[in-house]
Amino acid sequence: MKTFCFFVCLVVTLLEVNFVSATVVFRDGQTHNIDYQIGAEVEIDRNTPERYTTLNLVANGSITYDITGFCDSRINVIGGTARNVFVWGNCDCSMSAGYAAALVVADDGIITFTGGQTEQIIGYETGHMLVSGGHLGALRIQEGSHAIIEGFGFAVDGFPFEGELLSINKLGYSSDPIRRITGTLANGDTLNADFQIGNSAYIALNTVPEPTTAGLLISGLAVLLLRHHRRK
């Protein structure tokens, strides 16, 4: 009987250790450069507003599972690989290099996508998205979220298009037909992505000149405008 109880206690202890080690938590207000492998979920500033903890995923860094930023945290993907990146609360996420399977934003989070590769960007609630470079597979947004795409030569399903793209059925994005947007992004990368829009969400196509210093300044201004809109 004592042996059995010891075995049960050992199993429970091991389960507790595995559960705790399944998530790596950063919430100290510091900047963490990830140039190594993390084989676990990563959470930043969960239930800790105004910490402004920053996670930089850099070259040679790898996060096997999801990254989730909460409250006022910052996530910068400037290299390496990750599965999904979730941007909640007032979290800001920028991606300029590397790979992430998906970037997902909700609440008043901001995603700025200027480089690297992601299979899809998904926006919910009042999430903000700015795309001016990189390789994007699909863009799916709904509810009150919105995306700005900066570039030139835009076409939707093969037809030239300017202005705002809206939902057709006004339901969740999965109820809208899959359409395709093509063109050239502000930094010169090719845009060729599926998109779906739901509810009152919209995609604004912002035509800019071919890549110049002025174009880069416009991209920076768009980020500032998104942040100002969120504070309002």
RAVEN-V188904 format. One record per pair of residues at least 4 apart in sequence whose ideal C-beta (glycine too) atoms are under 8 Angstrom apart, sorted by the first residue. I is the first residue (numbers start at 1). J is the second residue. D is the distance in Angstrom with one decimal. If there is no record, write none. Layout:
I,J,D ; I,J,D
This chain:
1,5,6.4 ; 2,6,6.3 ; 3,7,6.4 ; 4,8,6.4 ; 5,9,6.2 ; 6,10,6.2 ; 7,11,6.5 ; 8,12,6.3 ; 9,13,6.2 ; 10,14,6.4 ; 11,15,6.3 ; 12,16,6.4 ; 13,17,6.4 ; 14,18,6.3 ; 15,19,6.2 ; 16,20,6.4 ; 17,21,6.1 ; 18,22,6.4 ; 21,40,6.5 ; 22,40,5.6 ; 22,41,6.1 ; 23,40,6.0 ; 23,41,4.5 ; 23,42,7.4 ; 23,43,5.8 ; 24,38,5.6 ; 24,40,5.0 ; 24,41,7.0 ; 24,42,5.0 ; 24,43,7.4 ; 25,42,7.9 ; 25,43,5.1 ; 25,44,7.8 ; 25,46,7.0 ; 26,30,7.8 ; 26,32,5.5 ; 26,42,7.1 ; 26,43,7.3 ; 26,44,4.9 ; 26,45,7.4 ; 26,53,5.2 ; 26,55,6.0 ; 26,73,8.0 ; 27,43,7.9 ; 27,44,6.7 ; 27,45,4.9 ; 27,46,6.7 ; 27,48,4.6 ; 27,51,5.7 ; 27,53,5.6 ; 28,51,7.2 ; 28,53,6.2 ; 29,51,4.5 ; 29,52,6.0 ; 29,53,5.5 ; 30,53,6.5 ; 30,54,7.5 ; 31,53,7.8 ; 31,54,4.3 ; 31,55,8.0 ; 31,56,6.6 ; 32,53,7.5 ; 32,54,7.0 ; 32,55,5.2 ; 32,56,6.9 ; 33,56,4.8 ; 33,58,5.6 ; 33,61,7.9 ; 34,38,6.6 ; 34,55,6.4 ; 34,56,6.6 ; 34,57,5.0 ; 34,58,6.6 ; 34,61,4.0 ; 34,63,6.8 ; 34,80,6.8 ; 35,58,5.0 ; 35,59,6.7 ; 35,60,4.9 ; 35,61,4.9 ; 35,80,7.5 ; 36,60,7.3 ; 36,61,6.3 ; 36,62,7.8 ; 37,61,7.5 ; 37,62,4.4 ; 37,63,7.8 ; 37,64,7.2 ; 38,42,6.1 ; 38,62,7.2 ; 38,63,4.9 ; 38,64,6.8 ; 39,64,4.6 ; 39,65,7.7 ; 40,64,7.0 ; 40,65,6.0 ; 41,65,4.6 ; 41,66,5.6 ; 41,67,8.0 ; 41,68,7.3 ; 42,55,7.1 ; 42,63,5.6 ; 42,65,7.4 ; 42,66,7.3 ; 42,67,4.7 ; 42,68,7.1 ; 43,68,5.2 ; 43,70,7.0 ; 44,53,5.3 ; 44,55,5.5 ; 44,67,7.4 ; 44,68,7.0 ; 44,69,4.7 ; 44,70,6.5 ; 44,73,4.0 ; 44,75,6.8 ; 44,91,7.5 ; 45,49,7.4 ; 45,51,4.8 ; 45,52,7.7 ; 45,53,4.9 ; 45,69,6.9 ; 45,70,5.0 ; 45,71,4.5 ; 45,72,6.5 ; 45,73,3.9 ; 45,91,7.7 ; 46,68,7.5 ; 46,70,4.6 ; 46,71,7.5 ; 47,70,7.1 ; 47,71,7.5 ; 48,53,7.9 ; 48,70,7.7 ; 48,71,6.1 ; 49,71,4.2 ; 49,72,5.8 ; 49,89,7.6 ; 49,90,7.9 ; 50,71,7.3 ; 50,72,5.6 ; 51,71,6.9 ; 51,72,6.6 ; 51,73,7.1 ; 52,72,5.2 ; 52,73,7.0 ; 52,74,6.6 ; 53,73,5.1 ; 53,74,7.3 ; 54,73,7.2 ; 54,74,4.2 ; 54,75,7.7 ; 54,76,6.9 ; 55,67,7.0 ; 55,69,7.5 ; 55,73,7.3 ; 55,74,7.2 ; 55,75,5.3 ; 55,76,7.2 ; 56,76,4.7 ; 56,78,6.3 ; 57,61,4.8 ; 57,63,6.6 ; 57,67,7.5 ; 57,75,7.5 ; 57,76,7.1 ; 57,77,4.8 ; 57,78,6.9 ; 57,79,6.7 ; 57,80,4.6 ; 57,82,6.1 ; 57,98,6.4 ; 58,78,5.5 ; 58,79,4.6 ; 58,80,6.0 ; 59,78,7.8 ; 59,79,3.6 ; 59,80,6.2 ; 59,97,7.8 ; 59,98,7.7 ; 60,79,7.3 ; 60,80,6.4 ; 61,79,6.5 ; 61,80,3.4 ; 61,81,7.7 ; 61,98,8.0 ; 62,80,5.7 ; 62,81,5.1 ; 62,82,7.5 ; 63,67,5.7 ; 63,80,7.5 ; 63,81,7.4 ; 63,82,4.5 ; 63,83,7.0 ; 64,83,6.8 ; 65,83,5.6 ; 66,82,7.7 ; 66,83,5.4 ; 66,84,4.6 ; 66,85,7.3 ; 66,86,6.2 ; 67,75,6.2 ; 67,82,5.5 ; 67,83,7.9 ; 67,84,7.4 ; 67,85,4.8 ; 67,86,7.0 ; 68,85,7.9 ; 68,86,4.3 ; 68,88,6.7 ; 69,73,4.2 ; 69,74,7.3 ; 69,75,4.8 ; 69,85,7.6 ; 69,86,7.0 ; 69,87,5.4 ; 69,88,6.6 ; 69,89,7.7 ; 69,91,3.6 ; 69,92,8.0 ; 69,93,6.3 ; 69,109,7.5 ; 70,88,5.2 ; 70,89,5.1 ; 70,91,6.3 ; 71,89,4.7 ; 71,90,6.3 ; 71,91,6.9 ; 72,89,7.1 ; 72,90,5.0 ; 72,91,7.1 ; 73,89,7.9 ; 73,91,4.9 ; 73,92,7.9 ; 74,91,7.2 ; 74,92,5.3 ; 74,93,7.7 ; 75,85,6.2 ; 75,87,7.0 ; 75,91,6.7 ; 75,92,7.4 ; 75,93,4.2 ; 75,94,7.5 ; 76,93,7.6 ; 76,94,5.3 ; 76,95,7.9 ; 76,96,7.7 ; 77,82,6.7 ; 77,85,6.9 ; 77,93,7.3 ; 77,94,7.2 ; 77,95,4.1 ; 77,96,7.2 ; 77,97,7.2 ; 77,98,5.0 ; 77,100,6.0 ; 77,116,6.3 ; 78,95,7.9 ; 78,96,5.3 ; 78,97,5.3 ; 78,98,6.7 ; 79,97,4.9 ; 79,98,4.6 ; 80,98,4.8 ; 80,99,7.8 ; 81,98,6.1 ; 81,99,4.7 ; 81,100,7.4 ; 82,98,7.5 ; 82,99,7.4 ; 82,100,4.7 ; 82,101,7.5 ; 83,100,7.3 ; 83,101,5.2 ; 83,102,7.9 ; 84,100,6.9 ; 84,101,5.6 ; 84,102,4.6 ; 84,103,7.7 ; 84,104,6.3 ; 85,93,6.0 ; 85,95,7.7 ; 85,100,5.1 ; 85,102,7.2 ; 85,103,5.1 ; 85,104,7.0 ; 86,104,5.0 ; 86,105,7.9 ; 86,106,8.0 ; 87,91,4.7 ; 87,92,7.6 ; 87,93,4.5 ; 87,103,7.1 ; 87,104,6.7 ; 87,105,4.3 ; 87,106,7.3 ; 87,109,3.7 ; 87,110,7.2 ; 87,111,5.8 ; 87,127,7.2 ; 88,106,5.8 ; 88,107,5.3 ; 88,109,5.9 ; 89,107,5.1 ; 89,108,7.0 ; 89,109,6.5 ; 90,107,7.3 ; 90,108,5.5 ; 90,109,6.8 ; 90,230,7.1 ; 91,109,4.8 ; 91,110,7.7 ; 92,109,7.2 ; 92,110,4.9 ; 92,112,7.5 ; 92,227,7.9 ; 93,103,6.7 ; 93,105,7.3 ; 93,109,7.0 ; 93,110,7.0 ; 93,111,5.0 ; 93,112,7.2 ; 94,111,7.7 ; 94,112,4.3 ; 94,113,7.8 ; 94,114,7.0 ; 95,100,6.6 ; 95,103,6.6 ; 95,111,7.4 ; 95,112,7.3 ; 95,113,5.2 ; 95,114,7.0 ; 95,115,6.9 ; 95,116,5.0 ; 95,118,6.9 ; 95,134,6.8 ; 96,114,4.9 ; 96,115,4.2 ; 96,116,6.2 ; 96,133,7.8 ; 96,134,7.8 ; 97,115,5.2 ; 97,116,4.7 ; 98,116,4.7 ; 98,117,7.7 ; 99,116,6.3 ; 99,117,5.0 ; 99,118,7.2 ; 100,116,7.3 ; 100,117,7.9 ; 100,118,4.9 ; 101,118,7.0 ; 101,119,5.4 ; 101,120,8.0 ; 102,118,6.4 ; 102,119,6.0 ; 102,120,5.1 ; 102,121,7.3 ; 102,122,6.4 ; 103,111,5.2 ; 103,113,6.8 ; 103,118,5.4 ; 103,120,7.6 ; 103,121,4.7 ; 103,122,7.3 ; 104,121,7.7 ; 104,122,4.6 ; 104,123,7.8 ; 104,124,7.6 ; 105,109,4.3 ; 105,110,7.1 ; 105,111,4.8 ; 105,121,7.6 ; 105,122,7.4 ; 105,123,5.2 ; 105,124,7.2 ; 105,127,3.5 ; 105,128,7.0 ; 105,129,6.3 ; 105,145,7.1 ; 106,123,7.4 ; 106,124,4.0 ; 106,125,4.6 ; 106,126,7.9 ; 106,127,5.1 ; 106,145,7.7 ; 107,125,5.7 ; 107,126,6.8 ; 107,127,6.9 ; 108,126,5.7 ; 108,127,7.5 ; 108,128,7.3 ; 108,230,4.6 ; 109,127,5.4 ; 109,128,7.1 ; 110,127,7.7 ; 110,128,4.6 ; 110,129,7.6 ; 110,130,7.5 ; 110,223,7.6 ; 110,226,5.5 ; 110,227,6.7 ; 110,230,6.8 ; 111,121,6.3 ; 111,123,7.8 ; 111,127,7.3 ; 111,128,7.2 ; 111,129,4.8 ; 111,130,7.2 ; 112,129,8.0 ; 112,130,4.9 ; 112,132,7.9 ; 112,223,5.7 ; 113,118,7.0 ; 113,121,6.5 ; 113,129,7.2 ; 113,130,6.9 ; 113,131,4.8 ; 113,132,7.4 ; 113,133,7.2 ; 113,134,5.1 ; 113,136,6.8 ; 114,132,5.4 ; 114,133,4.3 ; 114,134,6.2 ; 114,187,6.6 ; 114,219,7.1 ; 115,133,4.9 ; 115,134,4.6 ; 115,187,7.1 ; 115,189,7.6 ; 116,134,5.2 ; 116,135,7.4 ; 117,134,6.5 ; 117,135,4.3 ; 117,136,8.0 ; 118,134,7.2 ; 118,135,7.7 ; 118,136,6.2 ; 118,137,6.9 ; 119,137,4.3 ; 119,138,6.8 ; 120,136,7.6 ; 120,137,5.5 ; 120,138,4.2 ; 120,139,7.0 ; 120,140,6.2 ; 121,129,5.8 ; 121,131,7.3 ; 121,136,6.5 ; 121,138,7.6 ; 121,139,5.2 ; 121,140,7.5 ; 121,147,7.4 ; 122,140,4.9 ; 122,141,7.1 ; 123,127,4.0 ; 123,128,7.8 ; 123,129,5.5 ; 123,140,7.4 ; 123,141,3.7 ; 123,142,7.2 ; 123,145,3.4 ; 123,146,7.4 ; 123,147,6.3 ; 123,201,6.7 ; 124,141,7.7 ; 124,142,6.3 ; 124,143,5.5 ; 124,145,6.0 ; 125,143,5.2 ; 125,144,6.2 ; 125,145,6.3 ; 126,143,7.4 ; 126,144,4.6 ; 126,145,6.1 ; 126,230,7.9 ; 127,141,7.5 ; 127,145,4.2 ; 128,145,7.2 ; 128,146,6.6 ; 128,147,7.9 ; 128,226,4.6 ; 128,229,7.1 ; 128,230,6.4 ; 129,139,7.6 ; 129,141,7.2 ; 129,145,7.2 ; 129,146,7.3 ; 129,147,3.9 ; 129,148,7.1 ; 130,147,7.4 ; 130,148,5.0 ; 130,150,7.3 ; 130,219,7.4 ; 130,222,5.5 ; 130,223,6.1 ; 130,226,6.2 ; 131,136,6.3 ; 131,139,7.4 ; 131,147,6.5 ; 131,148,7.2 ; 131,149,4.7 ; 131,150,7.1 ; 131,185,6.9 ; 131,191,7.9 ; 132,149,7.7 ; 132,150,4.2 ; 132,151,7.1 ; 132,185,5.8 ; 132,186,4.1 ; 132,187,6.1 ; 132,219,4.7 ; 132,222,7.6 ; 133,185,5.0 ; 133,186,6.4 ; 133,187,3.6 ; 133,188,7.7 ; 133,189,4.9 ; 134,185,7.3 ; 134,189,6.0 ; 135,189,6.5 ; 135,190,7.9 ; 136,191,7.0 ; 136,193,4.7 ; 137,193,6.1 ; 137,194,7.1 ; 138,193,5.6 ; 138,194,4.2 ; 138,195,6.5 ; 138,196,7.8 ; 139,147,6.1 ; 139,149,8.0 ; 139,181,7.7 ; 139,193,5.8 ; 139,194,7.5 ; 139,195,4.4 ; 139,196,7.9 ; 139,203,6.8 ; 140,173,4.9 ; 140,195,6.9 ; 140,196,4.8 ; 140,197,7.9 ; 141,145,4.6 ; 141,146,7.0 ; 141,147,5.7 ; 141,173,6.3 ; 141,196,7.8 ; 141,197,5.8 ; 141,198,7.1 ; 141,201,4.3 ; 141,202,8.0 ; 141,203,7.0 ; 142,167,7.7 ; 142,172,5.3 ; 142,173,4.3 ; 142,197,7.0 ; 142,198,3.1 ; 142,199,5.0 ; 142,201,5.2 ; 143,198,7.1 ; 143,199,5.0 ; 143,200,7.3 ; 143,201,6.2 ; 144,199,7.2 ; 144,200,5.8 ; 144,201,6.6 ; 145,201,4.8 ; 146,201,6.0 ; 146,202,5.3 ; 146,203,7.2 ; 146,204,6.8 ; 147,201,8.0 ; 147,202,7.8 ; 147,203,4.7 ; 147,204,7.1 ; 148,203,7.8 ; 148,204,4.9 ; 148,206,5.6 ; 148,222,5.9 ; 148,226,7.6 ; 149,154,7.6 ; 149,181,7.4 ; 149,183,7.9 ; 149,185,7.4 ; 149,191,7.1 ; 149,203,6.3 ; 149,204,7.2 ; 149,205,5.5 ; 149,206,6.7 ; 150,185,6.8 ; 150,186,4.2 ; 150,206,4.7 ; 150,208,5.2 ; 150,215,7.8 ; 150,218,6.9 ; 150,219,6.0 ; 150,222,6.6 ; 151,183,5.1 ; 151,184,5.2 ; 151,185,4.2 ; 151,186,5.2 ; 151,191,6.0 ; 151,205,7.8 ; 151,206,7.8 ; 151,207,7.3 ; 151,208,6.6 ; 152,183,6.5 ; 152,184,5.6 ; 152,186,7.9 ; 152,207,5.3 ; 152,208,6.3 ; 152,209,7.2 ; 152,210,6.6 ; 153,182,8.0 ; 153,183,4.6 ; 153,184,5.2 ; 154,160,7.1 ; 154,161,5.3 ; 154,162,6.6 ; 154,181,6.5 ; 154,182,7.3 ; 154,183,4.0 ; 154,191,7.7 ; 154,205,4.9 ; 154,207,7.1 ; 155,159,5.8 ; 155,160,5.2 ; 155,161,6.0 ; 155,181,7.2 ; 155,182,5.0 ; 155,183,6.3 ; 156,161,4.3 ; 156,165,6.8 ; 156,179,6.0 ; 156,180,7.1 ; 156,181,5.5 ; 157,179,5.6 ; 157,180,5.7 ; 158,182,7.8 ; 161,165,7.4 ; 161,181,7.7 ; 161,205,6.6 ; 162,205,6.0 ; 162,207,6.2 ; 163,204,7.6 ; 163,205,6.4 ; 164,202,4.9 ; 164,203,6.8 ; 164,204,5.1 ; 164,205,7.3 ; 165,179,7.9 ; 165,181,7.6 ; 165,195,7.2 ; 165,197,6.2 ; 165,202,6.4 ; 165,203,4.2 ; 165,204,7.9 ; 165,205,7.0 ; 166,197,6.3 ; 166,202,5.4 ; 167,171,7.5 ; 167,173,7.4 ; 167,176,5.5 ; 167,197,4.2 ; 167,198,5.3 ; 167,199,6.2 ; 167,200,7.5 ; 167,201,6.6 ; 167,202,7.9 ; 168,176,5.3 ; 168,177,6.4 ; 168,197,7.7 ; 169,175,4.8 ; 169,176,5.4 ; 169,198,7.7 ; 170,198,7.6 ; 170,199,6.3 ; 170,200,7.6 ; 171,175,3.8 ; 171,176,7.3 ; 171,198,5.9 ; 171,199,7.0 ; 172,198,4.4 ; 172,199,6.9 ; 173,196,4.1 ; 173,197,5.9 ; 173,198,3.6 ; 173,199,8.0 ; 173,201,7.4 ; 174,196,6.9 ; 174,198,7.3 ; 175,198,6.6 ; 176,196,4.6 ; 176,197,5.7 ; 176,198,5.9 ; 177,196,7.5 ; 178,194,5.2 ; 178,195,7.6 ; 178,196,5.9 ; 179,194,7.1 ; 179,195,5.7 ; 179,196,7.3 ; 180,192,7.3 ; 180,193,7.0 ; 180,194,5.6 ; 180,195,7.3 ; 181,191,6.4 ; 181,192,7.9 ; 181,193,5.8 ; 181,195,5.6 ; 181,203,7.8 ; 181,205,7.9 ; 182,190,7.9 ; 182,191,6.0 ; 182,192,5.1 ; 183,191,4.6 ; 183,205,7.9 ; 184,188,6.5 ; 184,189,7.3 ; 184,190,6.3 ; 184,191,6.4 ; 184,210,7.8 ; 185,189,4.5 ; 185,190,7.4 ; 185,191,5.2 ; 186,208,5.1 ; 186,211,6.3 ; 186,215,5.1 ; 186,216,7.8 ; 186,218,7.4 ; 186,219,5.9 ; 187,211,5.5 ; 187,215,7.8 ; 188,210,7.4 ; 188,211,4.8 ; 195,203,6.5 ; 197,201,5.3 ; 197,202,6.7 ; 197,203,6.4 ; 206,218,8.0 ; 206,222,7.2 ; 208,215,5.1 ; 208,218,5.5 ; 209,214,6.7 ; 209,215,5.8 ; 210,215,7.4 ; 211,215,5.3 ; 211,216,7.7 ; 212,216,7.5 ; 213,217,6.6 ; 214,218,6.6 ; 215,219,6.7 ; 216,220,6.7 ; 217,221,6.4 ; 218,222,6.5 ; 219,223,7.0 ; 220,224,6.7 ; 221,225,6.3 ; 222,226,6.5 ; 223,227,6.6 ; 224,228,6.3 ; 225,229,6.2 ; 226,230,6.5 ; 227,231,6.6 ; 228,232,6.7
